[in-house]
Amino acid sequence: MCNEKEEKALRSKIGYILQKYEDSPFYEKLRRFAEEYAYKRYVNPKTYKKLANLTSKINYGCNFVDGKCKEDRTEMCCCSSCYSSSGHFQERFLTGDANEEAIEKELLYYVKKHKEYVGFWRKGKGCVLPRERRSSTCLTYNCSRGSFSNKEKLLIDVLRNSRELPYYADSIINVLKDRFSK
C-alpha cells in the first residue's frame, strides 16, 4: 500500500499527464481512468501476476454457445457491467515512485482497450485484457458457485484478498503452485 507521500506524488504525476492530453479526443476517458486509478489500492504487480496466471488452471464452468452464456444471460454474461465500471478495477500496479512515463503508459493501455458500451469485453473473444491485467473481481467471479475443488477455492479466496496480502504472499503463491502442479 502506498503511503501518503507516494499517493500525493502519483496524483501530481497524473495531473501532468492529463495536461499533456487536454486537447486529445479521448481526454474525458483518460481523465475518468486517471481519477479512478489515483484512488485505487496498490498491489505488488509481480505477486498479482503470479496469482492471476494461476487462475488459468481453474475451470470456471463457463460455456459460451454462439456468444451467449450457458446460464442464458446476456451475451456478455458476468462481463455485462464492464463498460460502466472500467473493468471493475480495485487495484493499481504503480506507486508514486514510478516515473511519469510508466504511469502514462499504464493509463493509456487501458484507455485504448476500453470501448464505450462493452468495456474490455469483445463478442466471440471475451475479455481483451491479458489475465494479469484483469481485476481480482473479473478473475474470481463465476456463475458456477460451489463446483470448485478445495485448491481452486483457496486460489480464488487468496486472489479476492490480494490487495490485503501481507509480506508472506510469495509463500502462499508457492503453496498454490505446488497444489496446482499435482
Backbone hydrogen bonds in HBPLUS format (Angstrom, degrees):
<---DONOR---> <-ACCEPTOR-->    atom                        ^
c    i                          cat <-CA-CA->   ^        H-A-AA   ^      H-
h    n   atom  resd res      DA  || num        DHA   H-A  angle D-A-AA Bond
n    s   type  num  typ     dist DA aas  dist angle  dist       angle   num
A0007-GLU N   A0003-ASN O   3.01 MM   4  6.30 159.9  2.05 157.0 163.2     1
A0008-LYS N   A0004-GLU O   3.01 MM   4  6.21 156.1  2.07 146.2 152.3     2
A0009-ALA N   A0005-LYS O   3.01 MM   4  6.26 156.1  2.07 144.6 151.3     3
A0010-LEU N   A0006-GLU O   2.85 MM   4  6.10 154.7  1.91 148.9 156.0     4
A0011-ARG N   A0007-GLU O   2.97 MM   4  6.22 165.7  1.99 151.6 154.5     5
A0012-SER N   A0008-LYS O   2.99 MM   4  6.17 153.1  2.06 145.6 153.3     6
A0013-LYS N   A0009-ALA O   2.97 MM   4  6.22 161.0  2.01 150.4 154.8     7
A0014-ILE N   A0010-LEU O   2.90 MM   4  6.14 157.4  1.95 152.3 159.2     8
A0015-GLY N   A0011-ARG O   2.92 MM   4  6.10 147.6  2.02 141.0 149.7     9
A0016-TYR N   A0012-SER O   3.16 MM   4  6.57 150.8  2.25 147.2 153.7    10
A0017-ILE N   A0013-LYS O   3.04 MM   4  6.35 154.3  2.11 146.6 153.9    11
A0018-LEU N   A0014-ILE O   2.91 MM   4  6.18 160.3  1.95 153.2 157.9    12
A0019-GLN N   A0015-GLY O   3.06 MM   4  6.33 154.9  2.13 145.1 151.7    13
A0020-LYS N   A0016-TYR O   3.11 MM   4  6.32 151.4  2.19 143.8 151.1    14
A0021-TYR N   A0017-ILE O   3.28 MM   4  6.64 138.0  2.47 144.0 154.3    15
A0021-TYR N   A0018-LEU O   3.14 MM   3  5.26 131.2  2.39  98.8 111.0    16
A0022-GLU N   A0019-GLN O   3.34 MM   3  5.10 169.4  2.36 104.6 106.2    17
A0024-SER N   A0021-TYR O   2.96 MM   3  5.26 166.5  1.98 119.0 123.0    18
A0027-TYR N   A0024-SER O   3.21 MM   3  5.31 156.9  2.27 115.8 114.4    19
A0030-LEU N   A0026-PHE O   2.97 MM   4  6.21 164.5  2.00 157.8 162.8    20
A0031-ARG N   A0027-TYR O   2.75 MM   4  5.96 157.4  1.80 155.2 161.9    21
A0032-ARG N   A0028-GLU O   2.98 MM   4  6.19 157.3  2.04 145.3 150.8    22
A0033-PHE N   A0029-LYS O   2.99 MM   4  6.29 166.7  2.01 154.1 157.3    23
A0034-ALA N   A0030-LEU O   2.81 MM   4  5.93 161.8  1.84 151.0 157.0    24
A0035-GLU N   A0031-ARG O   2.90 MM   4  6.08 160.7  1.94 149.7 154.2    25
A0036-GLU N   A0032-ARG O   3.09 MM   4  6.29 166.4  2.11 150.1 153.8    26
A0037-TYR N   A0033-PHE O   2.75 MM   4  5.84 160.5  1.78 152.7 159.3    27
A0038-ALA N   A0034-ALA O   2.99 MM   4  6.07 157.7  2.04 149.5 153.6    28
A0039-TYR N   A0036-GLU O   3.25 MM   3  5.65 138.7  2.43 105.0 115.2    29
A0040-LYS N   A0037-TYR O   3.27 MM   3  5.35 166.4  2.29 107.5 111.6    30
A0092-ARG N   A0041-ARG O   2.76 MM  51  5.99 143.7  1.89 154.8 158.2    31
A0043-VAL N   A0092-ARG O   2.95 MM  49  6.20 154.4  2.01 171.5 175.8    32
A0048-TYR N   A0044-ASN O   2.97 MM   4  6.16 171.9  1.98 162.0 164.6    33
A0049-LYS N   A0045-PRO O   2.88 MM   4  5.85 160.7  1.92 142.5 148.3    34
A0050-LYS N   A0046-LYS O   3.16 MM   4  6.32 157.6  2.21 142.9 148.1    35
A0051-LEU N   A0047-THR O   3.08 MM   4  6.40 163.3  2.11 153.1 157.4    36
A0052-ALA N   A0048-TYR O   2.78 MM   4  5.97 168.7  1.79 159.7 163.3    37
A0053-ASN N   A0049-LYS O   2.92 MM   4  6.03 161.3  1.96 148.7 153.4    38
A0054-LEU N   A0050-LYS O   3.18 MM   4  6.39 143.6  2.32 140.6 149.7    39
A0054-LEU N   A0051-LEU O   3.14 MM   3  5.22 125.1  2.46  96.9 110.9    40
A0055-THR N   A0052-ALA O   3.11 MM   3  5.44 139.7  2.28 103.5 114.4    41
A0056-SER N   A0053-ASN O   3.15 MM   3  5.67 161.6  2.18 111.9 117.5    42
A0057-LYS N   A0054-LEU O   3.08 MM   3  5.88 167.8  2.10 121.6 125.5    43
A0058-ILE N   A0055-THR O   3.06 MM   3  5.31 166.5  2.07 111.3 115.4    44
A0065-VAL N   A0068-LYS O   2.90 MM   3  5.31 153.2  1.97 153.1 153.4    45
A0068-LYS N   A0065-VAL O   2.95 MM   3  5.31 165.1  1.98 115.5 120.4    46
A0072-ASP N   A0069-CYS O   2.84 MM   3  5.30 149.7  1.93 118.6 122.7    47
A0077-CYS N   A0074-THR O   3.10 MM   3  5.08 148.5  2.21 100.5 109.9    48
A0079-CYS N   A0076-MET O   2.78 MM   3  5.11 152.9  1.86 144.1 140.7    49
A0080-SER N   A0077-CYS O   3.22 MM   3  5.71 156.6  2.28 120.9 121.4    50
A0082-CYS N   A0079-CYS O   2.99 MM   3  5.31 164.3  2.01 124.8 125.1    51
A0085-SER N   A0081-SER O   3.20 MM   4  6.33 138.0  2.39 149.6 160.6    52
A0087-GLY N   A0082-CYS O   3.05 MM   5  4.67 159.8  2.09 138.8 141.7    53
A0088-HIS N   A0085-SER O   3.14 MM   3  5.13 133.8  2.36  98.7 111.2    54
A0098-ALA N   A0095-THR O   3.05 MM   3  5.58 159.1  2.09 113.2 119.3    55
A0102-ALA N   A0099-ASN O   3.10 MM   3  5.49 121.1  2.46 106.6 119.7    56
A0103-ILE N   A0099-ASN O   3.18 MM   4  6.54 160.0  2.22 154.6 160.5    57
A0104-GLU N   A0100-GLU O   2.87 MM   4  6.03 162.1  1.90 151.6 156.9    58
A0105-LYS N   A0101-GLU O   2.93 MM   4  6.09 160.5  1.97 146.4 151.8    59
A0106-GLU N   A0102-ALA O   2.99 MM   4  6.18 157.9  2.04 144.7 150.5    60
A0107-LEU N   A0103-ILE O   2.97 MM   4  6.24 166.7  1.99 154.6 157.4    61
A0108-LEU N   A0104-GLU O   2.89 MM   4  6.04 171.5  1.90 157.8 160.5    62
A0109-TYR N   A0105-LYS O   2.98 MM   4  6.04 146.3  2.10 143.0 151.7    63
A0111-VAL N   A0107-LEU O   3.04 MM   4  6.29 165.7  2.06 154.3 158.9    64
A0112-LYS N   A0108-LEU O   2.97 MM   4  5.94 165.0  1.99 149.4 152.3    65
A0113-LYS N   A0109-TYR O   3.35 MM   4  6.52 143.7  2.49 138.3 147.3    66
A0114-HIS N   A0110-TYR O   2.99 MM   4  6.00 141.4  2.14 151.9 161.2    67
A0115-LYS N   A0119-GLY O   2.85 MM   4  4.76 162.7  1.88 125.3 130.7    68
A0119-GLY N   A0115-LYS O   2.90 MM   4  4.76 139.6  2.06 142.2 140.0    69
A0121-TRP N   A0118-VAL O   3.09 MM   3  5.53 157.0  2.15 139.7 138.0    70
A0128-VAL N   A0120-PHE O   2.87 MM   8  5.63 154.2  1.94 152.0 158.9    71
A0122-ARG N   A0126-GLY O   2.74 MM   4  5.09 145.5  1.86 129.7 140.4    72
A0125-LYS N   A0122-ARG O   2.98 MM   3  5.36 160.2  2.02 129.2 133.7    73
A0126-GLY N   A0122-ARG O   2.79 MM   4  5.09 158.6  1.84 164.2 157.1    74
A0133-ARG N   A0130-PRO O   2.85 MM   3  5.53 162.0  1.88 127.3 133.6    75
A0134-ARG N   A0131-ARG O   3.18 MM   3  5.40 165.8  2.20 110.8 115.2    76
A0139-LEU N   A0135-SER O   3.04 MM   4  6.35 148.1  2.15 146.8 156.2    77
A0140-THR N   A0136-SER O   3.04 MM   4  6.01 128.9  2.31 140.2 150.7    78
A0141-TYR N   A0137-THR O   3.02 MM   4  5.85 140.2  2.18 150.2 156.4    79
A0147-SER N   A0144-SER O   3.37 MM   3  6.17 162.1  2.41 143.5 142.9    80
A0153-LYS N   A0149-SER O   2.96 MM   4  6.25 159.0  2.00 152.7 158.7    81
A0154-LEU N   A0150-ASN O   2.93 MM   4  6.15 153.5  2.00 146.2 153.5    82
A0155-LEU N   A0151-LYS O   3.06 MM   4  6.30 161.4  2.10 145.0 149.0    83
A0156-ILE N   A0152-GLU O   2.97 MM   4  6.20 166.9  1.99 153.2 156.7    84
A0157-ASP N   A0153-LYS O   2.94 MM   4  6.12 160.4  1.97 149.5 154.8    85
A0158-VAL N   A0154-LEU O   2.93 MM   4  6.16 160.8  1.97 152.8 158.0    86
A0159-LEU N   A0155-LEU O   2.89 MM   4  6.08 165.2  1.91 155.4 159.5    87
A0160-ARG N   A0156-ILE O   2.87 MM   4  6.03 159.3  1.91 148.8 154.8    88
A0161-ASN N   A0157-ASP O   3.19 MM   4  6.35 143.7  2.33 139.5 148.0    89
A0161-ASN N   A0158-VAL O   3.18 MM   3  5.24 125.8  2.49  94.7 108.2    90
A0162-SER N   A0159-LEU O   3.04 MM   3  4.80 165.3  2.06 110.4 110.0    91
A0164-GLU N   A0161-ASN O   2.86 MM   3  5.47 153.4  1.93 119.0 127.5    92
A0165-LEU N   A0162-SER O   3.35 MM   3  5.10 161.8  2.38  96.7 102.0    93
A0169-ALA N   A0166-PRO O   3.18 MM   3  5.95 137.9  2.37 132.1 132.1    94
A0171-SER N   A0168-TYR O   3.08 MM   3  5.44 128.2  2.35 106.7 119.3    95
A0172-ILE N   A0168-TYR O   3.32 MM   4  6.76 153.5  2.39 148.5 155.7    96
A0173-ILE N   A0169-ALA O   2.94 MM   4  6.27 158.5  1.99 154.6 160.8    97
A0174-ASN N   A0170-ASP O   2.97 MM   4  6.20 155.8  2.03 145.3 151.3    98
A0175-VAL N   A0171-SER O   3.06 MM   4  6.35 156.1  2.12 147.4 153.2    99
A0176-LEU N   A0172-ILE O   2.95 MM   4  6.24 161.9  1.99 152.0 157.1   100
A0177-LYS N   A0173-ILE O   2.81 MM   4  6.06 159.2  1.85 153.6 159.6   101
A0178-ASP N   A0174-ASN O   2.97 MM   4  6.16 162.1  2.01 147.2 151.7   102
A0179-ARG N   A0175-VAL O   2.98 MM   4  6.27 158.0  2.03 149.1 155.1   103
A0180-PHE N   A0176-LEU O   2.90 MM   4  6.14 157.0  1.95 152.8 158.9   104
A0181-SER N   A0177-LYS O   2.91 MM   4  6.03 132.6  2.14 146.1 158.5   105
